[in-house]
Amino acid sequence: MKLTEIAVESLQQVIQELSQSEINLLMEKPKYAQHGDLSFPCFSLAKIKKQPPPKIAIEIASQLKDEFIEKAEAVGPYVNIFFKKDKVQQHVVKNIMDQTNNYGNLNIGKQETVVLDLSSPNIAKPFSMGHLRSTVIGNSIANILEKCGYNTVRINYLGDWGTQFGKLIAAYIKWGDDETIQRSPIPELLKLYVRFHEEAAIDPSLEDEGRLWFKKLEDGEERAVALWKWFREESLNEFNKIYQLLGVTFDSNQGEAFYNDKMEKVVSLLAEKGLLEESNGAKVIQMDDSTSLPPCLIKKSDGATLYATRDLAAALYRKEMYHFSKALYIVGQEQTIHFQQIKAVLKKAGFEWSEEMYHISFGLLLKDGKKMSTRKGKIVLLEQVIEEAIQLAKQNIENKNPNLQNKLEVARQVGVGSIIFHDLKNYRLHSVEFSLEDMLKFEGETGPYVQYTYARAKSILRKGEWSVQEMKEGLNDSYSWELTKLLNVYPQIIQKAINNFDPSTIAKHIIDVCQSFNSWYAQEKFLVVDEKRNARLSLVYSTSIVIKESLYLLGMDAPEEM
Ligand code: ARG
């Protein structure tokens, strides 16, 4: 139920001069609880009626009526509206208990398909902090889309093709060693790659060798392909460890290489449409002047295709394969121009659906204010970072609750959850400062705080040996009322999150819910046996449902005990 709508509708009954939407625009949320839940200022109406605002306020207040409205008070030029706490609460709680985890579901997607391009790390390179952000943000947006009635396809568009593989093969043949690579594939392959660049700075002919190997790879030469396959497999094994820890799965791992044999078709399609231009032997597409975008490079002078060519092929393939209504690319903001070009090219080629392609960009993960880099040997191996978070979570749990069952699994849920929550509580375009210590705190705006609040709610219900039953009576105190109002706006929070593809809306709301719950908790005796016991425990239960669902939407687990 929307409290604002109830207030607006009943106000409209007594105000003929203003429409509902005009009244809605004027409504205010008072700062202090003693001024009611909502407030209507009478200044505009006073001007129309040419009467003093306080007089009008008194008139309206005396006439306002609704089954959910307790009273309306005129205070100066304002009409302050108070709702019937217990009645609203009964309604809200019943709603949540009936729907459980479906509470807040919206049917705006109508089972249309959305494809999400997320994570997409590069083979033979470390899984970077940017890829972590893409994975976590993309997975959460997919969950939210599903809650809104969309079908989703999560695609891990692996960076498994491109000239860098030619360089890597050349480097491997010169300096590589099988055993060391097998022992720790990603750092070793990265070393080879870095060495290639160092030596190529002195001896530029190496670049030619790299190009040659890539050409061989594109032509399907046996040795090149075998090496490429091996690098890919070793890398995927490493990446999968991370996905397993994060609890993220994909519907497709079709990376850039998958589009190899689909590229010629795209190039000829663009040629047919008369979009391709020669430029120093290369093939490019000019962008319209109004866009001020640089030309999009489609084919190099040596005939090699490019990142953009592959993305064009991928977009066409996905449209044909999944008939998506929207395609989201969860990729860092440094690729903004690239995605603008892709969209523009498809638009020029007459594909109107390109309007429904969205680059969901995000900011950097920072360490002490600087970009966390994977270059020049300064690698932060993500798996180690996650393991460290899990270790720290384990220590915290050991201090707080040494007798907890399945400590290891809970530590994983809390450690991983802390990283995810720390990322998602900020609007995605903001950069995030990465601090394990901060994100693992049990108080403040952290994942463990939210998970702990959930476990606390569940523990109250266990101790109270409560089971679901009808709530015949509501509560009237101001703490439970604040909490009720927060639970009540949940569907609107989901709507806002999907409108902006922004999980932080949900993360921030659930922090508010937890804070409100904990303030109530601090001054309420839940288990006392009196006529309000069932009302209290019903509200605790409803809160636990909303917290758990929010955590789920963010991609986090909700341990029952911590
Ligand atoms: N592999 C790329 C990188 O790490 C990201 C790919 C993003 N997705 C895409 N369709 N281009 O930078």
Boltz pocket constraint, residues with backbone or C-beta under 6 A from the ligand:
constraints:
  - pocket:
      binder: B
      contacts: [[A, 117], [A, 119], [A, 120], [A, 121], [A, 122], [A, 157], [A, 158], [A, 159], [A, 311], [A, 329], [A, 330], [A, 331]]
      max_distance: 6.0
